[in-house]
Every structure is written in C-alpha cells, then in structure tokens.
Amino acid sequence: MSGAEHTAGHTAGHSLVFLGTGASCGVPSFYCGCKACEEARDDPRAARDCSDLLVVGAQHTLIDAAPELRTQLIRERVGHIDRLLLTHEHFDHIGGIPQLEFLVRLGPRPPLPLYAGAQTLAAVERCFGFMSDVLEPHLLEAFATVEFDGVVYTPLPAAHSEGAFGFLIETAQKVAYFPDTGPLPPQTRERLDGLDVLIIDATFNGRNWMPSSHHTIDEAIALAHGLGVRHTYLTHLTMHYDEPITRAELEEKLGPYGGDIGLAFDGLRLTLG
C-alpha cells in the first residue's frame, strides 16, 4: 500500500473514545415516542449518535465518521484528526466526512489519510468527490495490517454490506471493533482468539429484523461467551426495535454479568495498555 503511514513499536497511554454508539436512527428519533426515546429526551446520558470510535494516543485515529461528527468532536474537545479508517460505506458511517473538509483547507495541512476497502473508497469518491484534494485514499485489504501511532490495525471481514470490515486493534491489549455485523465469518473468528475487549453490534432487542447483517443484544452476548472474551461492550444499539428497551432496563439486564458485558454509551472512554 503506497504512502501508508507506519510507526514502529507500541506506545503507552492509548485510549478509546466512543463518539457515538447508536444505529442509523439515533436515540431519540424525532419521529419516535417509544420509552427509549422518551428516556433520552429526559436524560441526555441515554441519547445515542450514530456509531464511530476515536483511538487517542500521541495522535488521533478516527474509525468511521458519523453524520454527527462535528458535535461529537466538540463534545469531546478534540481539535484535530490525523487519519480516518472506515468500516464500510453506509451513510451513518461516512456521512460526517464533509465535517473534516476545512480541517485541511483552513489548516492548511496535507490531505487527510483515509483508509478503507475498495467498495468504501468508491462510495466516498461518489459521494464526496468535491473533497478529492483534501483526502488521501489508501486501500485496505482484509487481514493486511497497518500500524499508526504504535497501534496495529487489522481489517477483518464482517457480515454486513459488501466489503465491510471490523478492526482488530492491538496495543498491549487486543481489542476487536465490529459496529455493524451479523454472525462473524469463520476466518474472522479465527483471528479473535485471546481478545481482551470485544466491541460488538447489538442493534436489535428481541426479534432480529436483519439476522444476516446485525445482532440482537442476546446474540451479541452469546458471541462474546463463545469467544471467551474478558470484557465486552455492546454498541450500535437502536434501543427502539423490536422491543423498545431503556438504558436503565438494559443496564439492569446486564447486571448479572458482573461487568464482563457492558453497555457502551456516547462519551465512554476506555484506557488501553
């Protein structure tokens, strides 16, 4: 991969910042009066933007760019982004890319490195061709590692849209981030032995409306147990469908797992070794 950034060795002090932890509809949705949306209207801590993740060390590596990206970065007091990795081409994961345009234009700074699979790069070009001079595209291939700021990233196939990835993120700890996936392909599961942290799609509660491309909360928990993961965080939650569930109810449901299965929320920070 020509022009790829590379930083040798691991550095200490990395953390993960959950910028958004919801599905494409967000919580609350303007059109919805379910108990989860009403909870979020009354308590902003229960609100959810579309899912994206920031890896913070000496540099900032953004994984996906939710449509709410500008307000997410302001909320977390983030003043710069060093590169962008994308899991797939759906709008709730790339819709915030235009928010990065003037980071480059007004800097001024070199074009922003963008790493994604072939289908996703093509979608970015179709949707945001006006940014071709401010984005520096790099092709990601499944299972081919890249390293930035002392963190190793491996794109692993997800069961979602064509060419969708999750990322294995390795520092002193081993983290897997799959915000959009159904049952993981066998070749992906093989790479997830010895995980310290799994961050996994738990889109639906109750019936799974899209079983080939998403998990229910219960299916995500079963996957975590099957992989023998130390700590799991549920993300990409609709909270509306098929059975609405409030944040308070979901935290109560996860209580018996003693903290091994946790609920991701917007603004959550995890420290990595």
Secondary structure, DSSP 4 states (H G I P E B T S, - for coil): -TT-----S--S--EEEEEE-B-TT-BS-TT--SHHHHHHHH-GGG-BPBPEEEEESSSEEEE---TTHHHHHHHTT-----EEE-S---HHHHTTGGGGHHHHHTTT-PPEEEEE-HHHHHHHHHH-GGGTTTEEEEE--TT--EEETTEEEEEEE-SSSTT-EEEEEESSSEEEEESS-SSPPHHHHGGGTT-SEEEEE--BBSS-S-TTT--BHHHHHHHHHHHT-SEEEEESB-SSSBS---HHHHHHHHGGGTTSEEE--TT-EEE--
